[in-house]
Amino acid sequence: MGDITVNQLHGIVLRESESDAILEIDANTYQSISELLSRLRRQAFDGMENDLRDSLVNAMSDLSGMLLRMRLEKASKSANVDTNNLVDEERYILDAYEEQQERLALVAAATSKGKTQLLKYVSDRYRSRMITVRLLKDVDTLTGSDYESYGPFEAEDVATIPYVNARALMSQGSATRIRWTD
């Protein structure tokens, strides 16, 4: 696709809003928008030109968010909509939504059918999962929910620890989660 302009993006959003179908867009649309916004943010201007750049960045950001939300809403709200025109970034989000729905159905069914062992398995698996965090403060050695020792940690250390312990550290303001996209 190359460079995209605010007018082109506005046209894409307008066409998408006027259609019940998910329209075909270039597979690199979000990457093109991201590259343009990144270039714009790096440019330094004075006074009014800086304000214009900020307005353009905000408009492009708002339009891209609207496009994403519109297309995902169409895909998730109607079983009759053809999702073949979704681009990879949209499929990434939709896959997580579908997984959430599957988990909801699993837990609801296990609960209503009295499948306590399945619920215990789900709970154990959830508690034992590991996540990566960046420590914001010094933290003494801690015993994880898996009974292993972790630490001691210094501020700015990166560690993979059980989710339950990471959640406690994050709620105290001692750590922040690192996602693979960070």
N, C-alpha and C positions, 0 to 999 in steps of 0.2 A: 504494500500500500504506500509506503514512503511517508512523507509528511502529511499530516492532516491539519486542516484549518478549522477554526471555530465555526465558520459557516458550513463546512462539510459535516462536522459533528452535529450541528444544529439540525441540518437536513436529515441525517440518519435518525436522530431522536424523534423528529417530527413524523417521519414516515413510519417509524416503529409505533408511535403513539396512535396513529391513524389506522393501524392494522390489527386484526385479531390474531394473525399468524405471527410466528417468529420469523422475521425477514432475514435474508442472507446478508451477512456483512463480511468484510475482509477478515480472515483468520488472525491478522496482526493488528486489528483495530485498537485494542487496549494497550498493546505494546507501543504503537505509534503515538497514542495519546500520552503515555507515560514518558516516552523519549522527548516529545515536544515540551511537556510540562517540566521535565528535568532541565532541559536547555534554557527554558524561560526563567526558571528559578535561579539559575547560575548567573544570569545576566544582571549586571549592576547598572542602574540608571539613577538619575537625579530627579528629584521633585516630581513633576507631573508625569513624566515618562515612567517612573517607578510605580506610581499609582495606577497608570494604565496597564502596566505589566501585571500588577497584582489583580486587577479586575479581570484581565484575560485569563490568568491562571485560575481564579475562582470560578469564572464562567465555564471553562473547560472541565474543571473538576466536578462542578455541579452537573453539567450535561452528561459526563461519562458515568457518574453515579446514577443519574436518572435512567440512562440507557440500560445499565446493568440491572437495576431494580425492575424495570419494565419487562425485560426479556425473561428474567428469572421468575417474576410473578406469573407471566403467561405460562411458563413451563411447569410451574408447581401447582397452579390453580385448576388447570384443565387437563383431563386425560386425553382429550381429542386433539391437542396441539402437537404438531410434528416438531420434535426437538432436534432434528438433524441439522438445523441451521445454527445451533448453539456453537460458540467457539470454545476452545479448551478452558479458558479461565472461567467461563460460565458453567461448564460441565464439572469443573473442580468444585464449585460451590454447590451445584445441584446434587452431586454425589454425596456430599456431607449431609445435605438435607434429607436425602433418601435413606441414608444410614441412620439418621436420627429417628425417622419414622419407623424403620425396621426395629430399632431398639425399643421404642415405645410399645410397639405391638408385641414384642417378645416379653417384656416385663409385664405388660397388662395381661397377656394370655397366661403366663406362668403364675401370676398372682391369682387370677380367677379360676384356674384349673388346679390350684393347690400344688404346684410343682416347686416345692420349697428348695429342693436340691439345686434346681436350675437358678433360682434366685440367689442362693448361697454362692454358687459358682460365679454368677455375674458380679456379686458384691466383692468376692475375693479377688477376682480378676481386676476389678476397678481399683481396689485398694493397693494392689501390688504393682500397678503400672508405674513406670519410672518416667520422670520428665527432667529436662535440663533447665537449670536456673542460673542466673548471675546473682551472686550475693552482693547486697548493697551495704552491708555492715559486717563487722567481725561476728562470727557465730562459733560458739564452743562445739565440741564434739556432741553429736546427737545420736540417739538410738532410733533407727528407722522403724517404720511399721513392719518391716521384714526382720527385725531384731538384729540387723547389721549396724555397725558403727560407721558414721559419716563425719568427716571433719577432723580437726577444727578447720574453719574457713576464715579467710580474710576478705575484706571488702574487695570486690571486683573478681573474686574467684568464680569459676564456672564449674558446676557440679551436676551430676545426674543422680537424683535421689528419688525415693518413693513419693508418689503424688500426694499422699496424705500429709507427709512432712513438708513438702514443698508448699502446699496450700497454707499450712500454718505459718511458715516463714513469710509467704507473700502477704498474708493478712496482717502480720506484724510490721510490714514495711521493711523486712530484712532481705527480701529477695524479689527478683522479677523473672518471669518465665521467658525463656528463649525458645522461640519457635523456629522451625527450619526455614521460614521465610524471612526471619529477622536479619 
